Every structure is written in structure tokens, then in C-alpha cells.
């Protein structure tokens, strides 16, 4: 028996478009996790070679600003107050680590100065198929 396939409507609803966009965004988050096993290109001869054993955990970390620290603590306290009784100590450490990474990324994004004269990098152009 042949499988039934869903036909994509020529005029998708906002809900269908949002669902598709969510799947694409989720795929962008999940796919890098699967590519971690791929081998990185060899380092250039001028770059020093470091092994994971030689790197200390704080070597690559940059300090957060006071506002970023406050944001990190507020987010962490909110999560712990909501879900703390369900989380183990290791899970709380993981939450703090992930929040720290998130706040660092947000801090670097917020540091970029962009005014209204800067054009967007990409523009969504919807082209309807010819009938």
C-alpha cells in the first residue's frame, strides 16, 4: 500500500508557516550536535597545538559584566524557584553553565551597535509558483 503524503497547500496559513519555521529552527539547533563527531581541519603550522588535557576550564572564559551577572542570577533563581525540587545538583550545574553561555552570547549580540540605516542581511521573498 503506498504511503500517503501531505500536499503542501499553495497558500499556507500563518499557523502552518510558523510550525514549519519552528521545525527549521529546531533543526538548526539539533544538527550541530550531530556534527560534533566530525573531525576538525588540521591547525595551521603557526598556531600552537593544545590538547584538551592542557586547557584549563577558565582559560577561554571571559568575565561577565555586572549587568550580565545580575541577569544570569535572576534567570537562574527563577528556574531554580520553579523547577528546583525536580533538579539534581548536577542538573542545576548544567542549567547554570547553559545560562552562562546564553548570557555571554546575548552580551556579545547586545554589544553590536546597529542603527536603522543598516540593511538586513537576508530578506524573505515569497514567490508563488506559476499555475
Legacy VTK file of the C-alpha trace (Angstrom):
# vtk DataFile Version 3.0
C-alpha trace
ASCII
DATASET POLYDATA
POINTS 131 float
0.000 0.000 0.000
1.581 3.339 -0.996
2.200 5.878 1.727
0.018 8.929 1.843
1.938 12.153 1.582
0.713 15.512 2.739
0.365 18.005 -0.028
1.735 21.423 0.717
-1.006 23.981 0.237
-0.284 26.740 -2.261
-1.383 29.316 0.332
-0.191 28.120 3.760
-1.830 29.522 6.857
0.111 31.541 9.403
-0.043 28.578 11.769
1.409 26.198 9.149
4.137 28.698 8.304
5.016 29.161 11.995
5.114 25.387 12.519
7.471 24.980 9.556
9.671 27.818 10.784
9.825 26.212 14.234
10.936 22.899 12.716
13.655 24.633 10.732
14.872 26.500 13.825
14.859 23.301 15.878
16.818 21.534 13.142
19.431 24.284 13.183
19.876 23.739 16.912
19.946 19.942 16.763
22.121 19.411 13.678
25.322 20.907 15.144
25.051 18.361 17.981
25.273 15.520 15.447
28.236 17.040 13.613
30.422 17.130 16.744
31.896 13.763 15.786
33.266 15.178 12.552
36.949 15.861 12.514
38.077 19.485 12.517
40.518 20.667 9.853
44.183 20.406 10.880
45.549 23.519 12.603
47.889 25.790 10.697
51.578 25.400 11.358
51.807 28.821 13.039
49.039 28.085 15.546
50.079 26.380 18.787
48.642 22.931 19.300
46.819 22.384 22.580
45.290 19.194 23.797
42.081 19.094 25.838
44.036 17.930 28.904
46.227 21.055 28.858
43.375 23.520 28.644
42.007 24.722 31.938
38.245 25.342 32.088
38.739 29.039 32.863
41.333 29.587 30.123
38.842 30.530 27.407
36.214 32.095 29.621
35.703 35.802 29.682
34.301 37.597 32.677
30.722 38.801 32.587
29.807 42.403 33.233
27.868 43.308 36.368
24.593 43.614 34.456
25.191 40.252 32.767
25.946 38.661 36.167
22.705 40.114 37.537
20.785 38.794 34.525
22.386 35.366 34.952
21.490 35.223 38.652
17.916 36.374 38.001
17.377 33.729 35.313
18.995 31.007 37.419
16.974 31.899 40.524
13.752 31.890 38.512
14.468 28.429 37.113
15.527 27.044 40.493
12.465 28.514 42.218
10.204 26.969 39.573
11.879 23.591 38.985
14.423 23.308 41.807
12.707 20.478 43.646
12.861 18.351 40.457
16.512 19.052 39.615
19.555 17.257 40.964
22.772 19.103 41.853
24.344 18.085 38.525
21.328 19.336 36.605
21.473 22.665 38.442
25.152 22.980 37.481
24.238 22.250 33.862
21.461 24.859 33.977
23.933 27.442 35.308
26.501 26.519 32.624
23.955 26.796 29.826
22.606 30.071 31.164
26.151 31.433 31.386
26.736 30.540 27.729
23.419 32.146 26.795
24.146 35.354 28.693
27.638 35.572 27.141
26.143 35.229 23.671
23.473 37.803 24.423
26.095 40.181 25.786
28.106 39.982 22.565
24.967 40.475 20.450
23.889 43.467 22.520
27.366 44.990 22.162
26.919 45.322 18.399
25.842 48.850 17.527
23.315 48.866 14.704
21.216 51.813 13.647
18.213 51.939 11.338
20.320 52.682 8.256
21.828 49.170 8.271
20.102 46.902 5.773
19.102 43.368 6.852
21.423 40.539 5.869
18.615 38.499 4.367
15.147 39.320 3.164
12.285 36.846 2.918
10.870 36.942 -0.592
7.811 34.788 -1.122
7.374 33.749 -4.724
4.215 31.953 -5.693
4.553 29.109 -8.147
3.237 29.655 -11.644
-0.067 27.949 -12.305
LINES 1 132
131 0 1 2 3 4 5 6 7 8 9 10 11 12 13 14 15 16 17 18 19 20 21 22 23 24 25 26 27 28 29 30 31 32 33 34 35 36 37 38 39 40 41 42 43 44 45 46 47 48 49 50 51 52 53 54 55 56 57 58 59 60 61 62 63 64 65 66 67 68 69 70 71 72 73 74 75 76 77 78 79 80 81 82 83 84 85 86 87 88 89 90 91 92 93 94 95 96 97 98 99 100 101 102 103 104 105 106 107 108 109 110 111 112 113 114 115 116 117 118 119 120 121 122 123 124 125 126 127 128 129 130
